[in-house]
Amino acid sequence: MIVKEIVVKKKEDRGGLKVKWFCDRRRIKKEVKERFFNGGNWPMREGQHEAKREEEVTLGFCTGGLPFGALAPIEQRGAKATQCRASRNGFLVILIQIISDKGLTHDHIPKEESLRSTKLSTLLRISEVFEPSSTELPSFTIACSAKTEMPQSACICNTNNRNDNNGNKKAEEFQPHPVKEQLPGVQYCVNSPPPWPEAVVLGFQHYLLTLGITVLIPSMIVPLMGGGDIEKAKVIQTSLFVSGLSTFLQSLFGTRLPSVVVGSYTYVIPTTSIVLSRRYTTILDPDEKFIQTMRGIQGAIIITACFQILIGFLGLWRNVVRFLSPLSVVPVVTFAGIGLYHLGFPTLAKCVEVGLPELIIFIFISQASYLPRYMKAKTHRCDRFSLLFSVSIGWLYALFLTSTGVYNKKPPNTQISCRTDRSGLIRTAPWIYMPYPFQWGSPTFNAGETFAMMAASLVSLFESTGTFFATARYGSATPVPPSVISRGVGWLGIGTLLNGMFGSLTGTTASVENAGLLALTKVGSRRVIQISAGFMIFFSVLGKFGAVFASIPLPIVAALYCVLFGYVASAGFGFLQFCNLNSFRTKFILGFSFFMGISVPQYFREYYHVQSEHGHVHSHSGWFNDIVTVIFMSHTMVAALVALVLDCSLSRENDLTRKDSGLHWWEKFSLYGSDVRNDEFYALPCRLDTFFPSL
């Protein structure tokens, strides 16, 4: 391989790197130049090595086995390159990337053995050297000829403030930010597990975050079914147990991404429609009404799960995802976060004296810029565990207000939102409770109820697809291949089937808030999510202990949503880097899909349950009314359909418009085997890919 250039980058501190080259923090760029090119010795941990410009150099390797020095160009760095970190020892890591004259696509990557001693035979270049204290030194470029016919005078040292031939300083040339197929700055990517103690704490944070939606949905629906606090506690424990199982299966056999699987809020509309149907409202006995309603909901969810499993494992969803371009993915991912705005500040405002301080504390701790100077050295601990710190402070504050009698004379709704002792979970939850299939009896089936539930599952598939893209981004993985998303949809269907069998009122979806937590902590490790699944199962069985954490007031959780949903929305905006924003076609598709994604659901949501029990839809078929309402009340569904139809119909076959949509960047990810990095992130364990290959 002919070496074209070497790029030197600063890498941040964390374990997992076998480093060969270091530069003392006190050395400046001049000494870097002299010692590297004039035969000087580099200070190293493992002996001294004289690095002359014509001799062979040894590249370092990550613990995962792939060479961090020659994976790809800067904008296409491989998975293991993002994992390379150095220990906290005051050294500056010299990360080397070799770019061939062919651009070094992944088909041109040589084997590891040939990279262990690569002769620098052509152009050498060093750029962007930083001091470990994050104080940026002036970047410089050294271009030298090692074995060419260029004269020695061709070796030039250029700084940012370069002079022209007349000695006048040239104006600095600004370049646009490079396209990043993998998000840089992630401390631990999908395959890079943090140390066990840290992973356990991070997993516990993800568990705490799942309690919000897990408690919210049963708290809304169980009272309508005639159930009391005992039934609500059992449904919450069952939902948490099934979420733990589904999360573990998804991370092991599904997309293999660090995605948490929870109950979907989208199913609330068809579930509520079933609860309010005449065949259940006429039952007078509350216990009998609860059991009969639960069995009807279970039957609809089980049929819906079979539909979802077929869509996923038969590859039908793979064909849908292949129509997506970076342009049409933007509204899908963005509205996966923005579309849940009603769970954010509107829920926080139900107890503003608790929720607003929690929001301020959470932002203050999670964003290092607000921390005092003496805490900057422990920035990673503060922002990485900011959810745990802020929830503890907010919870203690709410407990103090409750114990001092502040809410004793407040209205019932205020007490339910603000008090820490009104959920009834701690009092009614059993010490040990093991959920089991069909614990409420044999499910019953109704065709109309099933159709409405299937529409909700279709909406949740779009929302989960957007969450999968955001999770892959914040896990520093490559864009998810369509076959992997389809595989994940199949396992989401299995999770929905478990929900129907155990009786937890709703289907499954990929958790949006937990995807946002990946961005906040900069830890996208699969192991952390599997640990959180263990916490879900453990605390669902030990009911009293789980009920303690589930009694956290919802406004505190809503304050977390305000930040974490925003992270997911920003992941969608990140895909705009692949698109041509100077194209009027791009502007129209993007703007129109965003406007309709906000406007149409607002129209349906504003009048839902106002004019009639089905809002603006007044057909003679109740299940058809529910289908239309579920689809058009989803911000993600509306925006995705508008963007997908426009992107596919507006001259997509033209090469220029394909580039405007960013398809030329994503073509290599449309097939599983077209990029070597896919195996690193999405391959099934135990060589199951040989029996279940991804296309």
C-alpha positions as CSV (number, residue, x, y, z in Angstrom):
1,M,0.0,0.0,0.0
2,I,1.3,3.5,-0.9
3,V,1.0,5.8,2.0
4,K,-0.4,9.1,1.0
5,E,-0.7,11.0,4.3
6,I,-0.5,10.5,8.0
7,V,-3.0,12.4,10.2
8,V,-2.1,13.0,13.9
9,K,-5.0,13.5,16.2
10,K,-5.4,14.0,19.9
11,K,-7.4,11.3,21.7
12,E,-9.1,11.7,25.1
13,D,-8.3,9.7,28.2
14,R,-9.9,6.4,29.0
15,G,-8.6,2.8,29.2
16,G,-8.5,0.2,26.5
17,L,-5.5,1.3,24.3
18,K,-2.1,-0.2,23.8
19,V,-0.2,3.0,23.0
20,K,3.2,3.0,21.3
21,W,3.8,6.7,20.8
22,F,3.6,9.5,23.4
23,C,4.6,13.1,23.4
24,D,5.5,14.9,26.6
25,R,2.9,17.5,27.5
26,R,5.6,20.2,27.9
27,R,6.9,19.9,24.3
28,I,5.8,22.4,21.7
29,K,5.1,22.0,18.1
30,K,8.7,22.9,17.1
31,E,10.1,20.1,19.1
32,V,7.5,17.7,17.7
33,K,8.7,18.7,14.2
34,E,12.4,18.3,15.0
35,R,12.2,15.0,16.9
36,F,9.9,13.3,14.5
37,F,11.6,14.3,11.3
38,N,15.2,14.8,12.3
39,G,15.7,11.5,14.1
40,G,15.0,12.6,17.6
41,N,13.7,10.1,20.2
42,W,10.1,10.1,21.3
43,P,9.5,9.6,25.1
44,M,7.7,6.3,25.3
45,R,6.5,4.0,28.0
46,E,7.7,0.9,26.4
47,G,11.3,1.7,25.6
48,Q,12.8,4.3,23.3
49,H,12.1,4.2,19.6
50,E,13.9,6.3,17.0
51,A,11.3,7.5,14.5
52,K,13.1,8.7,11.4
53,R,11.1,9.6,8.4
54,E,12.5,6.8,6.2
55,E,12.5,3.9,8.6
56,E,9.7,1.6,9.5
57,V,7.2,2.6,12.2
58,T,5.2,0.4,14.5
59,L,1.5,1.2,14.8
60,G,-0.5,0.7,18.0
61,F,-3.4,-1.6,18.3
62,C,-6.7,-1.4,20.2
63,T,-7.6,-4.2,22.6
64,G,-10.3,-5.3,20.2
65,G,-7.7,-6.3,17.7
66,L,-8.3,-3.9,14.8
67,P,-5.5,-1.4,14.1
68,F,-6.4,2.1,15.2
69,G,-3.8,3.5,12.8
70,A,-5.2,2.4,9.5
71,L,-9.0,2.0,9.5
72,A,-10.2,4.7,7.2
73,P,-9.9,8.4,6.3
74,I,-10.9,10.9,9.0
75,E,-14.5,11.1,8.0
76,Q,-14.8,7.3,7.8
77,R,-13.0,6.2,10.9
78,G,-13.7,2.6,11.9
79,A,-15.3,1.4,15.0
80,K,-12.2,0.6,16.9
81,A,-10.6,3.9,16.2
82,T,-13.2,5.6,18.2
83,Q,-12.4,3.4,21.2
84,C,-8.8,4.2,21.5
85,R,-8.1,6.0,24.7
86,A,-5.0,6.7,26.9
87,S,-4.7,6.6,30.6
88,R,-4.6,9.8,32.7
89,N,-0.9,10.3,32.8
90,G,-0.3,13.8,31.4
91,F,0.7,12.5,28.0
92,L,-0.6,13.4,24.6
93,V,-1.5,10.3,22.5
94,I,-0.4,10.4,18.9
95,L,-3.1,8.7,16.9
96,I,-2.0,7.9,13.4
97,Q,-4.3,7.2,10.5
98,I,-2.8,6.1,7.1
99,I,-4.7,7.2,4.0
100,S,-3.7,5.6,0.8
101,D,-3.6,7.2,-2.6
102,K,-6.8,5.3,-3.4
103,G,-8.7,6.9,-0.6
104,L,-8.6,3.7,1.5
105,T,-12.1,2.3,1.3
106,H,-12.7,-0.6,3.5
107,D,-12.0,-3.0,0.7
108,H,-8.4,-1.7,0.5
109,I,-7.6,-2.2,4.2
110,P,-4.7,-4.6,4.5
111,K,-4.4,-7.3,7.1
112,E,-3.2,-6.6,10.6
113,E,0.2,-8.3,9.9
114,S,1.1,-5.9,7.1
115,L,0.2,-2.9,9.2
116,R,2.7,-3.8,12.0
117,S,5.5,-2.3,10.0
118,T,4.5,0.1,7.3
119,K,7.2,2.1,5.5
120,L,6.5,5.7,5.1
121,S,7.3,6.0,1.5
122,T,5.5,9.0,0.2
123,L,3.9,12.1,1.7
124,L,4.0,12.7,5.5
125,R,1.7,15.1,7.1
126,I,1.0,16.1,10.7
127,S,-2.0,18.2,11.7
128,E,-4.0,19.3,14.7
129,V,-1.7,18.7,17.6
130,F,-3.1,19.6,21.0
131,E,-1.8,19.8,24.5
132,P,-3.5,17.5,27.0
133,S,-4.8,20.4,29.0
134,S,-7.2,21.0,26.1
135,T,-5.4,24.3,25.3
136,E,-5.2,24.3,21.5
137,L,-1.8,24.9,20.0
138,P,-1.6,26.4,16.5
139,S,-2.0,23.5,14.1
140,F,0.7,23.0,11.6
141,T,1.4,20.9,8.6
142,I,4.7,19.3,7.6
143,A,4.9,18.0,4.1
144,C,8.1,16.1,3.3
145,S,9.3,13.7,0.5
146,A,10.9,10.5,1.7
147,K,11.5,8.5,-1.4
148,T,10.5,10.7,-4.3
149,E,12.4,12.8,-6.8
150,M,11.3,16.0,-5.1
151,P,14.2,18.0,-3.8
152,Q,14.8,18.5,-0.1
153,S,13.7,22.1,-0.4
154,A,10.2,20.7,-1.0
155,C,9.9,20.1,2.8
156,I,7.8,22.9,4.1
157,C,6.5,23.7,7.5
158,N,3.2,25.6,7.4
159,T,1.3,27.1,10.3
160,N,-2.1,28.5,10.5
161,N,-0.7,32.1,10.1
162,R,1.1,31.3,6.9
163,N,3.0,33.9,4.8
164,D,2.8,34.3,1.1
165,N,5.9,34.8,-1.1
166,N,6.0,38.5,-0.2
167,G,6.1,37.9,3.5
168,N,2.5,39.0,4.0
169,K,0.2,36.9,6.2
170,K,-2.5,35.0,4.4
171,A,-6.1,35.0,5.6
172,E,-7.1,31.8,7.4
173,E,-9.1,29.5,5.2
174,F,-12.2,28.1,6.9
175,Q,-13.4,24.7,5.9
176,P,-16.8,23.1,6.6
177,H,-17.1,20.5,9.2
178,P,-16.3,17.0,7.8
179,V,-19.0,14.4,7.4
180,K,-18.8,11.8,10.2
181,E,-20.4,8.4,9.5
182,Q,-19.7,7.6,13.2
183,L,-20.2,10.1,15.9
184,P,-16.8,11.1,17.5
185,G,-16.4,11.9,21.2
186,V,-18.2,8.8,22.5
187,Q,-16.2,7.4,25.4
188,Y,-17.5,3.8,25.1
189,C,-19.1,2.6,21.9
190,V,-21.4,-0.4,21.3
191,N,-18.7,-3.0,21.7
192,S,-16.5,-1.2,24.3
193,P,-17.7,-1.9,27.8
194,P,-16.7,0.4,30.7
195,P,-15.3,-1.0,33.9
196,W,-17.8,-3.1,35.8
197,P,-18.4,-0.7,38.8
198,E,-19.1,2.1,36.4
199,A,-21.2,-0.1,34.1
200,V,-23.4,-1.1,37.1
201,V,-24.1,2.5,38.1
202,L,-24.8,3.5,34.5
203,G,-27.2,0.5,34.1
204,F,-29.0,1.5,37.3
205,Q,-29.5,5.0,35.8
206,H,-31.1,3.5,32.7
207,Y,-33.4,1.4,35.0
208,L,-34.5,4.5,36.9
209,L,-35.3,6.2,33.6
210,T,-37.6,3.3,32.4
211,L,-39.8,3.7,35.5
212,G,-41.4,6.9,34.1
213,I,-43.3,5.4,31.2
214,T,-43.7,2.0,33.0
215,V,-45.6,3.7,35.9
216,L,-47.4,6.3,33.8
217,I,-49.3,3.9,31.5
218,P,-50.8,1.6,34.2
219,S,-51.6,4.6,36.3
220,M,-53.7,6.0,33.5
221,I,-55.5,2.8,32.4
222,V,-55.9,0.5,35.4
223,P,-58.4,2.8,37.2
224,L,-60.5,3.0,34.1
225,M,-60.5,-0.9,34.1
226,G,-61.9,-1.0,37.6
227,G,-58.6,-1.9,39.2
228,G,-57.2,-0.6,42.4
229,D,-53.8,0.0,43.9
230,I,-53.1,-3.8,44.2
231,E,-53.9,-4.4,40.5
232,K,-51.9,-1.3,39.5
233,A,-48.8,-2.6,41.4
234,K,-49.0,-6.0,39.8
235,V,-49.4,-4.5,36.3
236,I,-46.4,-2.2,36.9
237,Q,-44.3,-5.2,38.1
238,T,-45.4,-7.3,35.1
239,S,-44.5,-4.5,32.7
240,L,-41.1,-4.0,34.3
241,F,-40.4,-7.7,34.2
242,V,-41.3,-8.0,30.5
243,S,-39.4,-4.9,29.6
244,G,-36.3,-6.5,31.2
245,L,-36.7,-9.7,29.2
246,S,-37.4,-7.8,25.9
247,T,-34.4,-5.5,26.5
248,F,-32.0,-8.4,27.0
249,L,-33.3,-10.2,24.0
250,Q,-33.1,-7.1,21.8
251,S,-29.5,-6.4,22.8
252,L,-28.5,-10.0,22.3
253,F,-30.3,-11.2,19.2
254,G,-32.1,-8.1,17.8
255,T,-30.3,-5.0,16.5
256,R,-27.5,-5.6,19.0
257,L,-27.7,-1.8,19.8
258,P,-27.8,-0.4,23.4
259,S,-31.6,0.0,23.1
260,V,-33.9,-0.3,26.1
261,V,-37.3,-1.8,25.3
262,V,-40.3,-0.4,27.2
263,G,-44.0,-0.1,26.9
264,S,-45.2,2.2,24.0
265,Y,-47.3,5.2,24.7
266,T,-48.8,4.8,21.2
267,Y,-50.9,1.9,22.4
268,V,-52.7,4.0,25.0
269,I,-55.4,5.2,22.4
270,P,-56.5,1.7,21.2
271,T,-56.2,0.3,24.8
272,T,-58.4,3.1,26.1
273,S,-60.9,2.5,23.3
274,I,-61.1,-1.2,24.4
275,V,-61.6,-0.2,28.1
276,L,-64.4,2.2,27.2
277,S,-66.2,-0.2,24.8
278,R,-69.8,-1.2,25.7
279,R,-69.1,-4.8,26.4
280,Y,-66.8,-3.9,29.3
281,T,-68.5,-0.7,30.7
282,T,-71.7,-2.7,31.4
283,I,-69.9,-4.9,33.9
284,L,-70.7,-3.6,37.4
285,D,-68.3,-5.7,39.6
286,P,-64.9,-3.8,39.5
287,D,-62.8,-7.0,39.9
288,E,-64.7,-8.8,37.2
289,K,-64.5,-5.8,34.9
290,F,-60.8,-5.5,35.4
291,I,-60.2,-9.2,34.6
292,Q,-62.5,-9.3,31.5
293,T,-61.0,-6.0,30.2
294,M,-57.4,-7.3,30.7
295,R,-58.2,-10.5,28.8
296,G,-59.6,-8.5,25.9
297,I,-56.5,-6.3,25.8
298,Q,-54.3,-9.4,25.9
299,G,-56.0,-11.0,22.9
300,A,-55.6,-7.8,20.8
301,I,-51.9,-7.5,21.8
302,I,-51.1,-11.1,21.0
303,I,-52.6,-10.9,17.4
304,T,-50.7,-7.6,16.9
305,A,-47.5,-9.2,18.0
306,C,-47.9,-11.9,15.4
307,F,-48.3,-9.2,12.8
308,Q,-45.2,-7.4,14.0
309,I,-43.1,-10.6,14.0
310,L,-44.1,-11.4,10.4
311,I,-43.2,-7.9,9.3
312,G,-39.8,-8.1,10.9
313,F,-38.6,-11.6,10.3
314,L,-39.9,-11.9,6.7
315,G,-37.9,-8.8,5.8
316,L,-40.9,-6.6,4.9
317,W,-39.7,-3.8,7.1
318,R,-36.3,-4.1,5.6
319,N,-37.7,-3.2,2.2
320,V,-39.5,-0.1,3.8
321,V,-36.3,1.1,5.4
322,R,-34.3,0.8,2.2
323,F,-36.5,3.6,0.8
324,L,-35.2,5.9,3.5
325,S,-32.5,8.4,2.7
326,P,-30.6,10.6,5.2
327,L,-33.1,13.4,4.2
328,S,-36.2,11.3,5.1
329,V,-34.5,9.9,8.2
330,V,-34.2,13.4,9.7
331,P,-37.9,13.9,10.5
332,V,-38.2,10.2,11.6
333,V,-35.5,10.6,14.2
334,T,-36.2,14.2,15.2
335,F,-39.9,13.6,15.8
336,A,-39.2,10.4,17.7
337,G,-37.9,12.9,20.4
338,I,-40.0,16.0,19.7
339,G,-43.2,14.0,19.3
340,L,-43.3,13.2,23.0
341,Y,-43.2,16.8,24.1
342,H,-46.5,16.3,26.0
343,L,-44.6,14.1,28.4
344,G,-42.1,16.8,29.1
345,F,-42.9,20.3,30.4
346,P,-46.7,19.8,30.5
347,T,-46.2,16.9,32.9
348,L,-43.5,18.9,34.8
349,A,-45.9,21.8,35.2
350,K,-48.3,19.7,37.2
351,C,-45.9,20.2,40.1
352,V,-43.7,23.1,39.1
353,E,-42.2,23.6,42.5
354,V,-40.7,20.1,42.3
355,G,-40.2,19.7,38.5
356,L,-38.6,23.0,37.7
357,P,-35.8,22.8,40.4
358,E,-35.1,19.3,39.2
359,L,-34.7,20.5,35.6
360,I,-32.3,23.3,36.7
361,I,-30.2,20.9,38.8
362,F,-30.1,18.3,36.1
363,I,-28.8,20.8,33.5
364,F,-26.4,22.3,36.0
365,I,-24.8,19.0,36.8
366,S,-24.9,17.4,33.4
367,Q,-23.3,20.3,31.5
368,A,-19.7,20.7,32.7
369,S,-19.5,24.4,31.7
370,Y,-21.6,25.3,34.7
371,L,-19.5,23.4,37.2
372,P,-16.9,25.2,39.4
373,R,-13.3,25.0,38.5
374,Y,-12.4,22.6,41.3
375,M,-14.9,20.1,39.9
376,K,-13.7,20.3,36.3
377,A,-11.1,17.5,37.0
378,K,-14.0,15.1,37.8
379,T,-16.2,16.2,34.9
380,H,-16.8,12.7,33.7
381,R,-18.2,11.6,37.0
382,C,-20.5,14.6,37.2
383,D,-22.0,14.5,33.7
384,R,-22.0,10.7,33.4
385,F,-23.9,10.2,36.7
386,S,-25.9,13.5,36.6
387,L,-29.2,11.7,36.3
388,L,-28.5,9.8,39.6
389,F,-27.3,12.9,41.4
390,S,-30.2,15.1,40.2
391,V,-32.9,12.6,40.9
392,S,-31.6,12.0,44.4
393,I,-31.6,15.7,45.2
394,G,-35.1,16.3,43.6
395,W,-36.5,13.2,45.3
396,L,-35.2,14.3,48.8
397,Y,-36.6,17.8,48.1
398,A,-40.1,16.4,47.2
399,L,-39.9,14.2,50.3
400,F,-39.1,17.2,52.5
401,L,-42.1,19.1,51.1
402,T,-44.4,16.1,51.6
403,S,-43.2,15.5,55.2
404,T,-43.7,19.1,56.2
405,G,-47.3,19.1,55.1
406,V,-47.0,21.6,52.2
407,Y,-49.5,19.6,50.1
408,N,-52.0,18.6,52.9
409,K,-54.7,21.1,51.7
410,K,-53.9,21.0,48.0
411,P,-56.3,19.6,45.4
412,P,-56.2,15.8,44.8
413,N,-54.5,16.1,41.4
414,T,-51.8,18.2,42.9
415,Q,-51.2,15.8,45.7
416,I,-51.0,12.9,43.3
417,S,-48.4,14.7,41.2
418,C,-46.3,16.2,44.0
419,R,-46.4,13.9,47.0
420,T,-44.0,11.0,47.4
421,D,-46.6,8.9,49.3
422,R,-49.7,9.0,47.1
423,S,-48.9,6.5,44.4
424,G,-49.9,3.6,46.7
425,L,-47.2,1.4,45.3
426,I,-45.1,0.9,48.4
427,R,-48.1,0.0,50.5
428,T,-49.7,-2.4,48.1
429,A,-46.8,-4.0,46.3
430,P,-46.0,-7.6,47.5
431,W,-42.6,-8.3,48.8
432,I,-42.0,-11.0,46.2
433,Y,-44.1,-11.4,43.1
434,M,-43.2,-13.5,40.1
435,P,-45.2,-12.6,37.0
436,Y,-46.3,-15.6,34.8
437,P,-48.1,-16.0,31.5
438,F,-51.9,-15.7,31.4
439,Q,-52.0,-14.7,35.1
440,W,-55.4,-13.0,34.4
441,G,-56.9,-15.9,32.6
442,S,-57.3,-16.9,28.9
443,P,-57.3,-14.0,26.5
444,T,-60.3,-13.1,24.4
445,F,-60.2,-11.9,20.8
446,N,-62.2,-9.3,18.9
447,A,-61.4,-8.4,15.3
448,G,-62.2,-4.6,15.5
449,E,-60.0,-4.2,18.6
450,T,-57.2,-6.1,16.9
451,F,-57.2,-3.8,13.9
452,A,-56.8,-0.7,16.0
453,M,-54.0,-2.3,18.0
454,M,-52.2,-3.3,14.7
455,A,-52.3,0.4,13.6
456,A,-50.7,1.4,16.8
457,S,-48.0,-1.2,16.3
458,L,-47.3,0.2,12.8
459,V,-46.9,3.6,14.3
460,S,-44.5,2.3,17.0
461,L,-42.4,0.7,14.3
462,F,-41.7,4.1,12.7
463,E,-40.9,5.5,16.2
464,S,-38.7,2.6,17.0
465,T,-36.8,2.9,13.7
466,G,-36.0,6.5,14.5
467,T,-34.9,5.5,18.0
468,F,-32.6,2.8,16.5
469,F,-30.9,5.4,14.2
470,A,-30.4,7.7,17.2
471,T,-29.1,4.9,19.3
472,A,-26.6,3.8,16.7
473,R,-25.5,7.4,16.4
474,Y,-24.9,7.8,20.1
475,G,-23.2,4.4,20.3
476,S,-20.7,5.6,17.7
477,A,-21.8,2.9,15.3
478,T,-22.4,3.1,11.6
479,P,-25.9,3.8,10.2
480,V,-28.1,0.7,10.9
481,P,-28.5,-1.5,7.9
482,P,-32.1,-2.1,6.9
483,S,-31.8,-5.9,7.5
484,V,-30.7,-5.2,11.1
485,I,-33.6,-2.9,11.8
486,S,-36.0,-5.5,10.4
487,R,-34.4,-8.1,12.7
488,G,-34.9,-5.7,15.6
489,V,-38.5,-5.2,14.6
490,G,-39.1,-8.9,14.7
491,W,-37.7,-9.1,18.3
492,L,-39.8,-6.1,19.2
493,G,-42.8,-8.2,18.1
494,I,-41.6,-11.0,20.4
495,G,-41.5,-8.5,23.2
496,T,-45.1,-7.4,22.3
497,L,-46.0,-11.1,22.4
498,L,-44.6,-11.4,25.9
499,N,-46.6,-8.3,26.9
500,G,-49.7,-9.9,25.6
501,M,-49.1,-13.2,27.4
502,F,-48.1,-11.7,30.7
503,G,-50.7,-8.9,30.6
504,S,-49.1,-5.5,30.7
505,L,-51.6,-3.4,28.8
506,T,-49.3,-2.2,25.9
507,G,-46.9,-3.2,23.2
508,T,-43.2,-2.5,23.1
509,T,-41.1,0.1,21.5
510,A,-37.4,1.3,21.7
511,S,-37.1,3.8,24.5
512,V,-36.5,7.3,23.3
513,E,-35.4,8.6,26.7
514,N,-32.8,5.9,27.2
515,A,-31.4,6.8,23.8
516,G,-31.0,10.4,25.0
517,L,-29.2,9.1,28.1
518,L,-26.6,7.5,25.9
519,A,-25.8,11.0,24.5
520,L,-25.7,12.6,27.9
521,T,-23.3,10.0,29.4
522,K,-21.3,9.5,26.1
523,V,-21.5,5.8,26.9
524,G,-23.1,3.7,24.2
525,S,-22.1,0.3,25.5
526,R,-24.3,-2.7,25.0
527,R,-23.2,-4.1,28.4
528,V,-24.7,-1.2,30.3
529,I,-28.1,-1.8,28.8
530,Q,-27.9,-5.5,29.6
531,I,-27.1,-4.7,33.2
532,S,-30.1,-2.3,33.2
533,A,-32.3,-5.2,32.0
534,G,-31.0,-7.2,35.0
535,F,-32.1,-4.4,37.3
536,M,-35.6,-4.4,35.7
537,I,-36.1,-8.1,36.3
538,F,-34.6,-8.0,39.8
539,F,-36.7,-5.2,41.1
540,S,-39.9,-6.4,39.4
541,V,-39.7,-9.6,41.4
542,L,-38.8,-7.9,44.7
543,G,-41.9,-5.7,44.6
544,K,-41.3,-3.6,47.7
545,F,-37.9,-2.5,46.7
546,G,-39.0,-1.7,43.1
547,A,-42.0,0.2,44.4
548,V,-39.7,2.5,46.4
549,F,-38.0,3.7,43.1
550,A,-41.3,3.7,41.2
551,S,-42.8,6.2,43.7
552,I,-40.6,9.0,42.4
553,P,-43.0,11.8,41.4
554,L,-43.6,12.0,37.7
555,P,-42.7,15.7,37.4
556,I,-39.1,14.7,38.4
557,V,-39.0,12.2,35.5
558,A,-40.6,14.8,33.2
559,A,-37.8,17.2,33.9
560,L,-35.3,14.5,32.7
561,Y,-37.4,14.0,29.6
562,C,-37.1,17.7,28.7
563,V,-33.3,17.2,28.3
564,L,-33.2,13.6,27.0
565,F,-35.9,14.0,24.3
566,G,-33.9,17.0,23.0
567,Y,-30.8,14.8,22.6
568,V,-32.7,12.4,20.4
569,A,-34.2,15.2,18.3
570,S,-30.7,16.6,17.8
571,A,-29.5,13.2,16.6
572,G,-32.0,13.6,13.8
573,F,-30.6,17.0,12.8
574,G,-27.2,15.4,12.7
575,F,-28.2,13.4,9.6
576,L,-28.5,16.7,7.7
577,Q,-24.7,16.6,7.3
578,F,-25.2,14.0,4.5
579,C,-27.7,16.2,2.6
580,N,-27.3,19.2,0.4
581,L,-28.9,22.1,2.4
582,N,-28.4,24.4,-0.6
583,S,-30.9,22.5,-2.6
584,F,-34.5,23.9,-2.9
585,R,-35.8,20.3,-3.1
586,T,-34.2,19.5,0.2
587,K,-35.6,22.7,1.8
588,F,-39.1,21.9,0.6
589,I,-39.1,18.3,1.7
590,L,-37.6,19.1,5.1
591,G,-39.7,22.1,5.8
592,F,-43.0,20.7,4.6
593,S,-42.6,17.4,6.5
594,F,-41.7,19.2,9.7
595,F,-44.7,21.6,9.4
596,M,-47.2,18.8,8.7
597,G,-45.6,16.6,11.4
598,I,-46.5,19.3,13.9
599,S,-49.7,20.6,12.5
600,V,-51.7,17.5,11.6
601,P,-51.3,15.7,15.0
602,Q,-52.1,18.9,16.8
603,Y,-55.4,19.1,15.0
604,F,-56.4,15.6,16.0
605,R,-55.0,15.9,19.5
606,E,-56.8,19.2,20.2
607,Y,-60.2,17.8,19.5
608,Y,-59.8,14.2,20.6
609,H,-62.6,13.3,23.1
610,V,-64.1,16.8,22.6
611,Q,-66.7,16.6,19.8
612,S,-67.2,12.8,20.3
613,E,-65.3,9.9,21.6
614,H,-63.3,9.7,18.3
615,G,-62.6,13.4,17.7
616,H,-62.9,14.4,14.1
617,V,-63.4,10.9,12.7
618,H,-67.1,10.0,12.6
619,S,-67.5,6.8,10.6
620,H,-69.9,4.1,11.6
621,S,-67.0,1.8,12.4
622,G,-65.3,2.4,15.8
623,W,-62.2,0.4,14.9
624,F,-61.7,2.5,11.7
625,N,-62.0,5.7,13.8
626,D,-59.3,4.4,16.1
627,I,-57.0,3.5,13.2
628,V,-57.2,6.9,11.7
629,T,-56.8,8.6,15.1
630,V,-53.8,6.6,16.1
631,I,-52.0,7.2,12.8
632,F,-52.6,10.9,12.5
633,M,-52.0,11.7,16.1
634,S,-48.4,10.5,15.8
635,H,-46.0,13.2,14.9
636,T,-43.4,10.7,13.8
637,M,-45.8,8.8,11.6
638,V,-47.1,11.9,9.8
639,A,-43.7,13.5,9.3
640,A,-42.1,10.2,8.1
641,L,-44.9,9.5,5.6
642,V,-44.7,13.0,4.1
643,A,-40.9,13.0,3.9
644,L,-40.8,9.5,2.5
645,V,-43.4,10.1,-0.2
646,L,-41.9,13.4,-1.3
647,D,-38.4,12.1,-1.3
648,C,-39.3,9.1,-3.4
649,S,-41.5,10.9,-5.9
650,L,-39.5,14.1,-6.6
651,S,-37.0,13.0,-9.2
652,R,-35.2,10.6,-7.0
653,E,-33.8,8.7,-10.0
654,N,-31.7,11.7,-11.0
655,D,-28.0,11.4,-9.8
656,L,-28.0,15.0,-8.6
657,T,-31.1,14.7,-6.5
658,R,-29.8,11.4,-5.1
659,K,-26.8,13.3,-3.8
660,D,-29.1,16.1,-2.5
661,S,-30.8,13.5,-0.3
662,G,-27.5,12.0,0.8
663,L,-28.1,8.6,-0.8
664,H,-24.5,8.4,-2.2
665,W,-23.3,8.3,1.5
666,W,-25.7,5.5,2.5
667,E,-25.6,3.2,-0.4
668,K,-22.9,1.1,1.2
669,F,-25.0,0.7,4.3
670,S,-28.1,-0.5,2.4
671,L,-26.7,-4.1,2.2
672,Y,-25.3,-5.7,5.3
673,G,-22.2,-7.1,3.7
674,S,-21.2,-4.0,1.9
675,D,-19.3,-2.4,4.8
676,V,-16.9,-4.4,7.0
677,R,-17.8,-2.4,10.1
678,N,-21.3,-3.9,10.2
679,D,-20.1,-7.2,11.5
680,E,-18.3,-5.4,14.3
681,F,-21.5,-3.8,15.6
682,Y,-24.4,-5.9,14.4
683,A,-23.2,-9.5,14.1
684,L,-25.2,-12.1,16.1
685,P,-23.4,-13.9,18.9
686,C,-22.1,-17.5,18.7
687,R,-21.8,-17.3,14.9
688,L,-25.6,-17.4,14.5
689,D,-25.1,-15.3,11.4
690,T,-24.2,-18.5,9.5
691,F,-27.7,-19.8,10.2
692,F,-29.6,-16.5,10.2
693,P,-27.7,-14.3,7.7
694,S,-28.5,-10.6,7.3
695,L,-29.0,-9.3,3.8
